[in-house]
């Protein structure tokens, strides 16, 4: 975002990064995330803009699906825990 000169997006980066932290903390996604980022950066650097855009779109959709899956799992797990007795 910084390299593209888009200050508005660069300003929002910490917020976006925090929201995506959930996927980065999941062990099965760590290596694929790094590989996806590497492929995107390589396509940008060469430059193969259309490929970079498609790789980025795919990466975002995959990440969104993972966040949904993780969130649903967390909600399901929370519902399964015994509730404390009030009183």
matplotlib code that plots the C-alpha trace (Angstrom):
import matplotlib.pyplot as plt

x = [0.0, 2.8, 4.6, 1.6, 1.4, -2.1, -2.0, -5.7, -5.1, -1.8, -3.5, -6.1, -3.4, -3.1, -6.9, -7.0, -4.0, -5.6, -8.7, -6.7, -4.6, -7.0, -5.9, -2.2, -2.4, -3.7, -0.8, -2.2, -2.5, 0.9, 3.0, 0.3, -0.1, 3.6, 3.7, 0.7, 2.2, 5.5, 3.8, 1.8, 5.0, 6.9, 4.1, 4.1, 7.9, 8.2, 5.5, 2.7, -0.1, -3.1, -1.6, -0.9, -4.5, -5.8, -3.5, -4.5, -8.2, -7.8, -5.7, -8.4, -11.3, -9.3, -8.6, -12.2, -13.4, -10.9, -12.0, -15.6, -14.7, -12.6, -15.3, -18.1, -15.9, -15.2, -19.0, -19.8, -17.2, -18.4, -22.0, -20.8, -19.1, -21.1, -22.6, -21.7, -24.6, -26.0, -27.1]
y = [0.0, 2.4, 1.5, 2.2, 5.7, 5.2, 7.0, 6.3, 2.6, 2.7, 4.5, 1.7, -1.0, -1.6, -2.0, -4.5, -6.3, -6.8, -8.2, -10.7, -11.7, -14.7, -16.3, -15.7, -17.5, -20.7, -23.1, -24.8, -21.4, -19.9, -21.5, -21.0, -17.4, -16.8, -18.5, -16.5, -13.2, -14.1, -14.9, -11.6, -9.6, -11.4, -10.7, -7.0, -6.7, -8.3, -6.5, -8.8, -6.6, -8.7, -11.8, -9.9, -8.7, -12.2, -13.7, -10.9, -11.6, -15.3, -14.7, -12.4, -14.8, -17.7, -15.6, -14.6, -18.2, -19.2, -16.4, -17.5, -21.1, -20.2, -17.8, -20.4, -23.0, -20.6, -19.8, -23.5, -24.2, -21.4, -22.8, -26.2, -25.0, -25.4, -22.1, -20.8, -21.0, -17.6, -16.8]
z = [0.0, 0.8, -2.4, -4.5, -3.0, -1.7, 1.6, 2.4, 2.1, 3.9, 6.7, 7.1, 7.0, 10.8, 11.1, 8.2, 9.5, 12.9, 11.3, 9.3, 12.3, 12.8, 9.6, 10.1, 13.5, 12.0, 11.4, 8.3, 6.5, 7.4, 4.6, 1.9, 3.0, 2.6, -0.8, -2.0, -0.9, -2.6, -5.9, -5.7, -5.0, -7.8, -10.3, -9.2, -9.5, -13.0, -13.7, -14.6, -13.5, -14.6, -13.0, -9.8, -9.7, -10.1, -7.5, -5.1, -5.7, -5.2, -2.0, -0.6, -1.4, 0.1, 3.3, 3.6, 3.3, 6.0, 8.3, 7.9, 8.6, 11.7, 13.0, 12.6, 14.4, 17.2, 17.6, 17.6, 20.2, 22.4, 22.2, 23.3, 26.5, 29.7, 30.7, 34.3, 36.8, 37.6, 41.0]

ax = plt.figure().add_subplot(projection="3d")
ax.plot(x, y, z, "-o")
ax.set_aspect("equal")
plt.show()
